[in-house]
Amino acid sequence: MKKILLVSILILILILTSACSQNEEPEAIPNKTNSDAPSGISKKLVVIDRVYTDAKEEYGWWVVPKNSKSITIYVEAQNAQAVLFWSTPTGTEVGKERELIGYDIDGEDGWSFEWDIQDKSLHNHITVQALGVDTLVTERFNVHSLED
């Protein structure tokens, strides 16, 4: 129950901070003391070491083969409590079309998300946000599905 409450609070903080900022640098949550952190949770800064998929990368885009049913996004992160996965179509003024496509709240087996893309034509920006007690770190990449 404590974990669900913590994750709910962290996701709320993430949504509020991400709506106000497009900064890709870690953002400190103001003036939290160590006594505010639930027991067993470290207040170390979150670091994203690597983001990759099971698709092939070409010219800065992850290319999803024709008739693919899913794509898995993997994140190697340190000190994260949750990882959120967002999709935004390419283009101008599309920020309002950003969609939360998934999340991972258990990093015991690594951070990842399998996205169901069956019957979707993709030309999107994917944003990965690693959320910790003190920081939010964002990494972005592009994904494109091949057409028939």
C-alpha positions as CSV (number, residue, x, y, z in Angstrom):
1,M,0.0,0.0,0.0
2,K,2.9,2.3,0.9
3,K,4.5,1.7,-2.5
4,I,1.2,2.5,-4.4
5,L,0.8,5.8,-2.4
6,L,4.4,6.7,-3.0
7,V,4.2,6.0,-6.7
8,S,0.9,8.0,-6.9
9,I,2.5,11.0,-5.3
10,L,5.6,10.7,-7.5
11,I,3.5,10.6,-10.6
12,L,1.5,13.6,-9.5
13,I,4.7,15.5,-8.9
14,L,6.1,14.4,-12.3
15,I,3.0,15.5,-14.2
16,L,3.0,18.9,-12.5
17,T,6.7,19.5,-13.0
18,S,6.8,18.2,-16.6
19,A,3.9,20.4,-17.6
20,C,5.9,23.5,-16.5
21,S,9.2,22.6,-18.0
22,Q,10.8,21.3,-21.1
23,N,14.3,21.3,-19.5
24,E,16.3,18.1,-20.1
25,E,18.6,18.7,-17.1
26,P,17.7,17.1,-13.8
27,E,15.3,19.3,-11.9
28,A,15.6,19.5,-8.1
29,I,12.4,19.4,-6.2
30,P,12.7,22.4,-3.8
31,N,13.9,22.1,-0.2
32,K,13.1,18.5,0.7
33,T,15.0,17.3,3.8
34,N,16.1,13.7,4.3
35,S,13.4,13.4,7.0
36,D,10.7,13.8,4.3
37,A,11.8,10.7,2.5
38,P,10.1,7.5,3.5
39,S,12.4,5.0,5.1
40,G,14.5,2.9,2.8
41,I,14.4,5.5,-0.1
42,S,17.6,7.2,-1.1
43,K,17.6,10.9,-2.0
44,K,20.4,10.4,-4.6
45,L,20.1,12.1,-8.0
46,V,18.5,10.1,-10.8
47,V,20.7,9.3,-13.8
48,I,19.6,7.8,-17.1
49,D,22.6,5.9,-18.5
50,R,21.0,4.5,-21.6
51,V,17.7,4.3,-23.4
52,Y,17.2,1.8,-26.3
53,T,14.6,-0.3,-28.0
54,D,14.3,-3.7,-29.7
55,A,14.1,-1.9,-33.1
56,K,16.9,-1.0,-35.4
57,E,18.3,2.6,-35.3
58,E,18.8,4.5,-38.6
59,Y,19.8,8.1,-39.0
60,G,18.7,9.0,-35.5
61,W,15.3,7.2,-35.7
62,W,14.4,3.8,-34.2
63,V,12.7,2.1,-37.2
64,V,10.0,-0.4,-36.4
65,P,9.6,-3.2,-39.1
66,K,6.3,-3.6,-41.0
67,N,3.6,-5.6,-39.2
68,S,5.2,-5.2,-35.8
69,K,2.8,-5.8,-32.9
70,S,4.9,-4.2,-30.2
71,I,8.1,-2.4,-29.4
72,T,9.9,-2.7,-26.1
73,I,11.7,0.4,-24.7
74,Y,14.5,-0.3,-22.2
75,V,16.0,2.2,-19.8
76,E,19.1,1.9,-17.7
77,A,18.8,4.3,-14.8
78,Q,20.3,4.8,-11.4
79,N,18.3,5.8,-8.3
80,A,14.9,5.9,-10.1
81,Q,11.7,5.2,-8.3
82,A,9.5,5.1,-11.4
83,V,9.9,5.5,-15.2
84,L,7.2,7.0,-17.4
85,F,7.0,6.6,-21.1
86,W,5.3,9.3,-23.3
87,S,4.5,9.5,-27.0
88,T,4.1,12.7,-29.0
89,P,3.5,12.9,-32.7
90,T,6.0,14.9,-34.7
91,G,5.1,18.3,-35.9
92,T,4.6,21.8,-34.6
93,E,2.5,22.7,-31.6
94,V,1.7,19.0,-30.8
95,G,2.6,19.2,-27.0
96,K,-1.1,18.9,-26.1
97,E,-1.2,15.6,-28.0
98,R,1.4,14.0,-25.7
99,E,0.1,10.7,-24.4
100,L,1.3,8.6,-21.4
101,I,1.7,5.2,-23.1
102,G,3.1,3.4,-20.0
103,Y,5.1,3.3,-16.9
104,D,7.3,1.0,-14.8
105,I,7.3,1.2,-11.0
106,D,9.5,-1.9,-10.3
107,G,13.1,-1.6,-11.4
108,E,14.1,-4.9,-9.8
109,D,14.3,-6.5,-13.3
110,G,15.4,-3.3,-15.0
111,W,13.2,-0.5,-16.4
112,S,11.2,-1.3,-19.5
113,F,7.8,-1.0,-21.2
114,E,6.3,-3.1,-24.0
115,W,4.2,-0.8,-26.2
116,D,1.4,-2.3,-28.2
117,I,1.7,-0.6,-31.7
118,Q,-0.4,-3.0,-33.7
119,D,-2.3,-1.1,-36.4
120,K,-0.4,2.2,-35.6
121,S,1.5,4.2,-38.0
122,L,4.4,5.9,-36.0
123,H,6.3,9.0,-36.6
124,N,6.7,10.0,-33.0
125,H,8.9,11.4,-30.3
126,I,9.2,9.2,-27.3
127,T,10.0,10.8,-24.0
128,V,11.3,8.7,-21.1
129,Q,11.2,10.3,-17.7
130,A,13.0,8.7,-14.7
131,L,11.6,10.0,-11.4
132,G,13.4,9.9,-8.1
133,V,12.8,11.4,-4.8
134,D,14.7,14.6,-5.6
135,T,15.0,14.6,-9.4
136,L,13.2,14.1,-12.7
137,V,15.4,13.2,-15.7
138,T,14.2,13.2,-19.3
139,E,15.5,11.5,-22.3
140,R,14.0,11.7,-25.8
141,F,14.2,9.7,-29.0
142,N,12.4,9.3,-32.3
143,V,10.5,6.2,-33.6
144,H,9.1,5.6,-37.1
145,S,7.2,2.6,-38.5
146,L,7.8,1.4,-42.0
147,E,4.8,1.7,-44.3
148,D,3.6,-1.0,-46.7
